[in-house]
Amino acid sequence: MKNLKCDVCNKDITTAINQRSYFHMANRDLCEACHDQMEFIVKPVVRTKQPFNYEWYDRLVRDSIEKAIAKGKWETR
């Protein structure tokens, strides 16, 4: 069995069920709490973007995750 750790908060993910208890985004593994926090931060920014561009969204998600990993926590914008 593979042991997973959240790349942002370094919490062990004990019951690893893909897309339920952990999320693989931007080549990183996120626990459910960190995934929810990422969506909470990104959602208001996405709502203001007109017209929507998937490349921009992908870059926003990747940059947000990398920034959270560097700081060890999520920061609201």
GICOR-V152314 format. One record per backbone hydrogen bond with DSSP energy under -0.5 kcal/mol. NH is the residue of the N-H (numbers start at 0). CO is the residue of the C=O. Records with the same first field share a line. If there is no record, write none. Layout:
NH=CO  CO
This chain:
3=1  12
5=10
6=28
9=5
12=3
13=11
15=13
16=14
17=15
18=21
19=16  21
20=16
21=16
22=29
24=22  27
27=24
29=22  27
31=20
34=30
35=31
36=32
37=33
38=34
39=35
40=36
41=37
42=38
43=39
44=40
45=41
46=42
47=43  44
48=44  45
49=47
56=52
57=53
58=54
59=55
60=56
61=57
62=58
63=59
64=60
65=61
66=62
67=63
68=64
69=65
70=66
71=67
72=67
